[in-house]
Amino acid sequence: MKKLELFERRKQRSRFQLKKNNTIGVRLSVYRSEKNIFAQVIDDSKGVTLAAASTLSKEFKGKSGGNIAAATEVGKMVAEAAVKAGVKEVVFDRGGYTYHGRVKAVAEAARAGGLKF
């Protein structure tokens, strides 16, 4: 199988488990590219994004977005925005990525910022 097909299978498998076991209805979704990282808090019952942060926002102007330090900042920013929106508890959606490196940094920073997984 091709690399992209395997990634899509992992992504679908993790999403299925999230939807099956998600009693909260709110998830923290992470997307990473080579140069940037994005995080969103999504309410699946309403289909609405409650909070979002990325390395393309104004606060990151002139900084690198493809490292662990930037991922930590994105995790803090999304946690602050989610707490302002009234969300305290989420389910972490790693989106098929390995829980390692930048994805792990976003999760740990979001926990430190006040979100419970």
Rosetta constraint file for C-alpha pairs under 8 A:
AtomPair CA 1 CA 5 HARMONIC 6.44 0.50
AtomPair CA 1 CA 6 HARMONIC 6.68 0.50
AtomPair CA 2 CA 6 HARMONIC 6.39 0.50
AtomPair CA 3 CA 7 HARMONIC 6.29 0.50
AtomPair CA 4 CA 8 HARMONIC 6.19 0.50
AtomPair CA 5 CA 9 HARMONIC 6.26 0.50
AtomPair CA 6 CA 10 HARMONIC 6.33 0.50
AtomPair CA 7 CA 11 HARMONIC 6.13 0.50
AtomPair CA 7 CA 96 HARMONIC 6.06 0.50
AtomPair CA 7 CA 97 HARMONIC 7.79 0.50
AtomPair CA 8 CA 12 HARMONIC 6.11 0.50
AtomPair CA 8 CA 96 HARMONIC 7.13 0.50
AtomPair CA 9 CA 13 HARMONIC 6.06 0.50
AtomPair CA 9 CA 96 HARMONIC 7.89 0.50
AtomPair CA 10 CA 14 HARMONIC 6.16 0.50
AtomPair CA 10 CA 95 HARMONIC 7.88 0.50
AtomPair CA 10 CA 96 HARMONIC 4.85 0.50
AtomPair CA 10 CA 97 HARMONIC 7.98 0.50
AtomPair CA 11 CA 15 HARMONIC 6.14 0.50
AtomPair CA 11 CA 95 HARMONIC 5.10 0.50
AtomPair CA 11 CA 96 HARMONIC 3.87 0.50
AtomPair CA 11 CA 97 HARMONIC 7.63 0.50
AtomPair CA 12 CA 16 HARMONIC 6.03 0.50
AtomPair CA 12 CA 96 HARMONIC 7.58 0.50
AtomPair CA 13 CA 17 HARMONIC 6.41 0.50
AtomPair CA 14 CA 18 HARMONIC 6.22 0.50
AtomPair CA 14 CA 93 HARMONIC 7.51 0.50
AtomPair CA 14 CA 94 HARMONIC 7.85 0.50
AtomPair CA 14 CA 95 HARMONIC 6.89 0.50
AtomPair CA 14 CA 96 HARMONIC 6.56 0.50
AtomPair CA 15 CA 19 HARMONIC 6.14 0.50
AtomPair CA 15 CA 93 HARMONIC 7.30 0.50
AtomPair CA 15 CA 95 HARMONIC 7.26 0.50
AtomPair CA 16 CA 20 HARMONIC 6.01 0.50
AtomPair CA 17 CA 21 HARMONIC 6.04 0.50
AtomPair CA 18 CA 22 HARMONIC 5.39 0.50
AtomPair CA 18 CA 91 HARMONIC 7.50 0.50
AtomPair CA 18 CA 93 HARMONIC 7.38 0.50
AtomPair CA 22 CA 26 HARMONIC 7.91 0.50
AtomPair CA 22 CA 91 HARMONIC 7.07 0.50
AtomPair CA 24 CA 89 HARMONIC 7.41 0.50
AtomPair CA 24 CA 90 HARMONIC 6.81 0.50
AtomPair CA 24 CA 91 HARMONIC 7.50 0.50
AtomPair CA 25 CA 43 HARMONIC 5.89 0.50
AtomPair CA 25 CA 44 HARMONIC 5.59 0.50
AtomPair CA 25 CA 45 HARMONIC 6.02 0.50
AtomPair CA 25 CA 90 HARMONIC 7.79 0.50
AtomPair CA 26 CA 41 HARMONIC 6.80 0.50
AtomPair CA 26 CA 42 HARMONIC 5.57 0.50
AtomPair CA 26 CA 43 HARMONIC 4.47 0.50
AtomPair CA 26 CA 44 HARMONIC 6.08 0.50
AtomPair CA 26 CA 45 HARMONIC 7.95 0.50
AtomPair CA 26 CA 89 HARMONIC 7.54 0.50
AtomPair CA 26 CA 90 HARMONIC 5.20 0.50
AtomPair CA 26 CA 91 HARMONIC 6.38 0.50
AtomPair CA 27 CA 41 HARMONIC 5.60 0.50
AtomPair CA 27 CA 42 HARMONIC 5.38 0.50
AtomPair CA 27 CA 43 HARMONIC 6.65 0.50
AtomPair CA 27 CA 44 HARMONIC 7.55 0.50
AtomPair CA 27 CA 90 HARMONIC 4.94 0.50
AtomPair CA 27 CA 91 HARMONIC 4.50 0.50
AtomPair CA 27 CA 92 HARMONIC 5.72 0.50
AtomPair CA 27 CA 93 HARMONIC 6.34 0.50
AtomPair CA 28 CA 39 HARMONIC 6.80 0.50
AtomPair CA 28 CA 40 HARMONIC 5.60 0.50
AtomPair CA 28 CA 41 HARMONIC 4.48 0.50
AtomPair CA 28 CA 42 HARMONIC 6.42 0.50
AtomPair CA 28 CA 90 HARMONIC 6.17 0.50
AtomPair CA 28 CA 91 HARMONIC 6.02 0.50
AtomPair CA 28 CA 92 HARMONIC 4.91 0.50
AtomPair CA 28 CA 93 HARMONIC 5.66 0.50
AtomPair CA 29 CA 39 HARMONIC 5.61 0.50
AtomPair CA 29 CA 40 HARMONIC 5.23 0.50
AtomPair CA 29 CA 41 HARMONIC 6.32 0.50
AtomPair CA 29 CA 42 HARMONIC 7.28 0.50
AtomPair CA 29 CA 92 HARMONIC 6.42 0.50
AtomPair CA 29 CA 93 HARMONIC 4.67 0.50
AtomPair CA 29 CA 94 HARMONIC 6.29 0.50
AtomPair CA 29 CA 95 HARMONIC 6.80 0.50
AtomPair CA 30 CA 37 HARMONIC 7.42 0.50
AtomPair CA 30 CA 38 HARMONIC 5.80 0.50
AtomPair CA 30 CA 39 HARMONIC 4.57 0.50
AtomPair CA 30 CA 40 HARMONIC 6.68 0.50
AtomPair CA 30 CA 93 HARMONIC 6.46 0.50
AtomPair CA 30 CA 94 HARMONIC 5.61 0.50
AtomPair CA 30 CA 95 HARMONIC 6.35 0.50
AtomPair CA 30 CA 103 HARMONIC 7.05 0.50
AtomPair CA 31 CA 37 HARMONIC 5.89 0.50
AtomPair CA 31 CA 38 HARMONIC 5.14 0.50
AtomPair CA 31 CA 39 HARMONIC 6.40 0.50
AtomPair CA 31 CA 94 HARMONIC 7.72 0.50
AtomPair CA 31 CA 95 HARMONIC 6.88 0.50
AtomPair CA 32 CA 36 HARMONIC 6.07 0.50
AtomPair CA 32 CA 37 HARMONIC 4.32 0.50
AtomPair CA 32 CA 38 HARMONIC 6.16 0.50
AtomPair CA 32 CA 103 HARMONIC 7.77 0.50
AtomPair CA 33 CA 37 HARMONIC 6.09 0.50
AtomPair CA 33 CA 66 HARMONIC 7.77 0.50
AtomPair CA 34 CA 66 HARMONIC 6.13 0.50
AtomPair CA 35 CA 64 HARMONIC 7.55 0.50
AtomPair CA 35 CA 65 HARMONIC 5.56 0.50
AtomPair CA 35 CA 66 HARMONIC 4.35 0.50
AtomPair CA 36 CA 54 HARMONIC 7.32 0.50
AtomPair CA 36 CA 55 HARMONIC 5.62 0.50
AtomPair CA 36 CA 56 HARMONIC 7.18 0.50
AtomPair CA 36 CA 65 HARMONIC 4.67 0.50
AtomPair CA 36 CA 66 HARMONIC 5.05 0.50
AtomPair CA 37 CA 54 HARMONIC 5.74 0.50
AtomPair CA 37 CA 55 HARMONIC 5.89 0.50
AtomPair CA 37 CA 65 HARMONIC 6.73 0.50
AtomPair CA 37 CA 66 HARMONIC 6.94 0.50
AtomPair CA 37 CA 71 HARMONIC 6.52 0.50
AtomPair CA 37 CA 74 HARMONIC 7.64 0.50
AtomPair CA 38 CA 52 HARMONIC 7.63 0.50
AtomPair CA 38 CA 53 HARMONIC 6.02 0.50
AtomPair CA 38 CA 54 HARMONIC 4.28 0.50
AtomPair CA 38 CA 55 HARMONIC 6.75 0.50
AtomPair CA 38 CA 74 HARMONIC 7.37 0.50
AtomPair CA 39 CA 52 HARMONIC 5.70 0.50
AtomPair CA 39 CA 53 HARMONIC 5.44 0.50
AtomPair CA 39 CA 54 HARMONIC 6.19 0.50
AtomPair CA 39 CA 74 HARMONIC 7.11 0.50
AtomPair CA 39 CA 75 HARMONIC 7.37 0.50
AtomPair CA 39 CA 78 HARMONIC 6.70 0.50
AtomPair CA 40 CA 49 HARMONIC 6.71 0.50
AtomPair CA 40 CA 50 HARMONIC 7.52 0.50
AtomPair CA 40 CA 51 HARMONIC 5.71 0.50
AtomPair CA 40 CA 52 HARMONIC 4.25 0.50
AtomPair CA 40 CA 53 HARMONIC 6.53 0.50
AtomPair CA 40 CA 78 HARMONIC 7.03 0.50
AtomPair CA 41 CA 49 HARMONIC 5.87 0.50
AtomPair CA 41 CA 50 HARMONIC 5.49 0.50
AtomPair CA 41 CA 51 HARMONIC 5.08 0.50
AtomPair CA 41 CA 52 HARMONIC 6.24 0.50
AtomPair CA 41 CA 78 HARMONIC 7.57 0.50
AtomPair CA 41 CA 82 HARMONIC 6.85 0.50
AtomPair CA 41 CA 90 HARMONIC 7.87 0.50
AtomPair CA 42 CA 47 HARMONIC 7.04 0.50
AtomPair CA 42 CA 48 HARMONIC 5.81 0.50
AtomPair CA 42 CA 49 HARMONIC 4.40 0.50
AtomPair CA 42 CA 50 HARMONIC 5.72 0.50
AtomPair CA 42 CA 51 HARMONIC 7.34 0.50
AtomPair CA 43 CA 47 HARMONIC 5.63 0.50
AtomPair CA 43 CA 48 HARMONIC 5.34 0.50
AtomPair CA 43 CA 49 HARMONIC 6.24 0.50
AtomPair CA 43 CA 50 HARMONIC 6.78 0.50
AtomPair CA 44 CA 48 HARMONIC 6.88 0.50
AtomPair CA 50 CA 82 HARMONIC 6.78 0.50
AtomPair CA 50 CA 85 HARMONIC 6.62 0.50
AtomPair CA 51 CA 78 HARMONIC 6.34 0.50
AtomPair CA 51 CA 81 HARMONIC 5.51 0.50
AtomPair CA 51 CA 82 HARMONIC 5.37 0.50
AtomPair CA 51 CA 85 HARMONIC 7.19 0.50
AtomPair CA 52 CA 78 HARMONIC 5.63 0.50
AtomPair CA 52 CA 81 HARMONIC 7.18 0.50
AtomPair CA 53 CA 57 HARMONIC 7.11 0.50
AtomPair CA 53 CA 74 HARMONIC 5.82 0.50
AtomPair CA 53 CA 75 HARMONIC 7.84 0.50
AtomPair CA 53 CA 77 HARMONIC 6.13 0.50
AtomPair CA 53 CA 78 HARMONIC 5.23 0.50
AtomPair CA 54 CA 74 HARMONIC 5.80 0.50
AtomPair CA 55 CA 59 HARMONIC 7.95 0.50
AtomPair CA 55 CA 60 HARMONIC 5.70 0.50
AtomPair CA 55 CA 65 HARMONIC 5.24 0.50
AtomPair CA 55 CA 70 HARMONIC 6.89 0.50
AtomPair CA 55 CA 71 HARMONIC 7.89 0.50
AtomPair CA 55 CA 74 HARMONIC 6.71 0.50
AtomPair CA 56 CA 60 HARMONIC 6.38 0.50
AtomPair CA 56 CA 61 HARMONIC 7.48 0.50
AtomPair CA 56 CA 65 HARMONIC 7.71 0.50
AtomPair CA 57 CA 61 HARMONIC 7.25 0.50
AtomPair CA 60 CA 64 HARMONIC 7.63 0.50
AtomPair CA 60 CA 65 HARMONIC 7.55 0.50
AtomPair CA 64 CA 70 HARMONIC 6.99 0.50
AtomPair CA 65 CA 70 HARMONIC 5.32 0.50
AtomPair CA 65 CA 71 HARMONIC 7.38 0.50
AtomPair CA 66 CA 70 HARMONIC 6.76 0.50
AtomPair CA 66 CA 71 HARMONIC 7.64 0.50
AtomPair CA 67 CA 71 HARMONIC 6.45 0.50
AtomPair CA 67 CA 102 HARMONIC 6.75 0.50
AtomPair CA 68 CA 72 HARMONIC 6.14 0.50
AtomPair CA 68 CA 101 HARMONIC 6.60 0.50
AtomPair CA 68 CA 102 HARMONIC 4.99 0.50
AtomPair CA 68 CA 105 HARMONIC 6.25 0.50
AtomPair CA 69 CA 73 HARMONIC 6.45 0.50
AtomPair CA 69 CA 105 HARMONIC 8.00 0.50
AtomPair CA 70 CA 74 HARMONIC 6.27 0.50
AtomPair CA 71 CA 75 HARMONIC 6.20 0.50
AtomPair CA 71 CA 102 HARMONIC 5.51 0.50
AtomPair CA 71 CA 103 HARMONIC 7.37 0.50
AtomPair CA 71 CA 105 HARMONIC 5.84 0.50
AtomPair CA 71 CA 106 HARMONIC 5.28 0.50
AtomPair CA 72 CA 76 HARMONIC 6.36 0.50
AtomPair CA 72 CA 102 HARMONIC 7.69 0.50
AtomPair CA 72 CA 105 HARMONIC 5.20 0.50
AtomPair CA 72 CA 106 HARMONIC 5.20 0.50
AtomPair CA 72 CA 108 HARMONIC 7.69 0.50
AtomPair CA 72 CA 109 HARMONIC 5.39 0.50
AtomPair CA 73 CA 77 HARMONIC 6.15 0.50
AtomPair CA 73 CA 106 HARMONIC 7.75 0.50
AtomPair CA 73 CA 109 HARMONIC 7.39 0.50
AtomPair CA 74 CA 78 HARMONIC 6.08 0.50
AtomPair CA 74 CA 106 HARMONIC 6.49 0.50
AtomPair CA 75 CA 79 HARMONIC 6.14 0.50
AtomPair CA 75 CA 105 HARMONIC 7.29 0.50
AtomPair CA 75 CA 106 HARMONIC 4.26 0.50
AtomPair CA 75 CA 107 HARMONIC 6.45 0.50
AtomPair CA 75 CA 108 HARMONIC 7.46 0.50
AtomPair CA 75 CA 109 HARMONIC 4.78 0.50
AtomPair CA 75 CA 110 HARMONIC 4.65 0.50
AtomPair CA 75 CA 113 HARMONIC 7.68 0.50
AtomPair CA 76 CA 80 HARMONIC 6.23 0.50
AtomPair CA 76 CA 106 HARMONIC 7.68 0.50
AtomPair CA 76 CA 109 HARMONIC 5.28 0.50
AtomPair CA 76 CA 110 HARMONIC 5.39 0.50
AtomPair CA 76 CA 112 HARMONIC 7.50 0.50
AtomPair CA 76 CA 113 HARMONIC 5.44 0.50
AtomPair CA 77 CA 81 HARMONIC 6.25 0.50
AtomPair CA 78 CA 82 HARMONIC 6.02 0.50
AtomPair CA 78 CA 110 HARMONIC 6.94 0.50
AtomPair CA 79 CA 83 HARMONIC 6.12 0.50
AtomPair CA 79 CA 109 HARMONIC 7.88 0.50
AtomPair CA 79 CA 110 HARMONIC 4.99 0.50
AtomPair CA 79 CA 111 HARMONIC 7.65 0.50
AtomPair CA 79 CA 113 HARMONIC 5.22 0.50
AtomPair CA 79 CA 114 HARMONIC 6.39 0.50
AtomPair CA 79 CA 115 HARMONIC 6.14 0.50
AtomPair CA 80 CA 84 HARMONIC 6.24 0.50
AtomPair CA 80 CA 113 HARMONIC 6.40 0.50
AtomPair CA 80 CA 114 HARMONIC 7.66 0.50
AtomPair CA 81 CA 85 HARMONIC 6.26 0.50
AtomPair CA 82 CA 86 HARMONIC 6.35 0.50
AtomPair CA 82 CA 87 HARMONIC 5.27 0.50
AtomPair CA 82 CA 88 HARMONIC 7.23 0.50
AtomPair CA 82 CA 115 HARMONIC 7.95 0.50
AtomPair CA 83 CA 87 HARMONIC 5.16 0.50
AtomPair CA 83 CA 88 HARMONIC 5.96 0.50
AtomPair CA 83 CA 114 HARMONIC 7.22 0.50
AtomPair CA 83 CA 115 HARMONIC 7.46 0.50
AtomPair CA 87 CA 115 HARMONIC 7.70 0.50
AtomPair CA 88 CA 114 HARMONIC 6.91 0.50
AtomPair CA 88 CA 115 HARMONIC 5.09 0.50
AtomPair CA 88 CA 116 HARMONIC 6.18 0.50
AtomPair CA 89 CA 115 HARMONIC 5.67 0.50
AtomPair CA 89 CA 116 HARMONIC 4.68 0.50
AtomPair CA 89 CA 117 HARMONIC 6.04 0.50
AtomPair CA 90 CA 115 HARMONIC 6.88 0.50
AtomPair CA 90 CA 116 HARMONIC 6.18 0.50
AtomPair CA 90 CA 117 HARMONIC 5.30 0.50
AtomPair CA 91 CA 117 HARMONIC 5.36 0.50
AtomPair CA 92 CA 107 HARMONIC 7.47 0.50
AtomPair CA 92 CA 117 HARMONIC 6.49 0.50
AtomPair CA 94 CA 98 HARMONIC 7.32 0.50
AtomPair CA 94 CA 99 HARMONIC 6.89 0.50
AtomPair CA 94 CA 103 HARMONIC 6.94 0.50
AtomPair CA 97 CA 103 HARMONIC 7.47 0.50
AtomPair CA 98 CA 103 HARMONIC 7.47 0.50
AtomPair CA 99 CA 103 HARMONIC 5.81 0.50
AtomPair CA 99 CA 104 HARMONIC 5.35 0.50
AtomPair CA 100 CA 104 HARMONIC 4.94 0.50
AtomPair CA 100 CA 105 HARMONIC 7.79 0.50
AtomPair CA 101 CA 105 HARMONIC 6.21 0.50
AtomPair CA 102 CA 106 HARMONIC 6.28 0.50
AtomPair CA 103 CA 107 HARMONIC 6.46 0.50
AtomPair CA 104 CA 108 HARMONIC 6.16 0.50
AtomPair CA 105 CA 109 HARMONIC 6.06 0.50
AtomPair CA 106 CA 110 HARMONIC 6.08 0.50
AtomPair CA 107 CA 111 HARMONIC 6.25 0.50
AtomPair CA 108 CA 112 HARMONIC 6.21 0.50
AtomPair CA 109 CA 113 HARMONIC 6.02 0.50
AtomPair CA 110 CA 114 HARMONIC 6.56 0.50
AtomPair CA 110 CA 115 HARMONIC 5.77 0.50
AtomPair CA 111 CA 115 HARMONIC 4.88 0.50
AtomPair CA 111 CA 116 HARMONIC 6.00 0.50
AtomPair CA 111 CA 117 HARMONIC 7.38 0.50
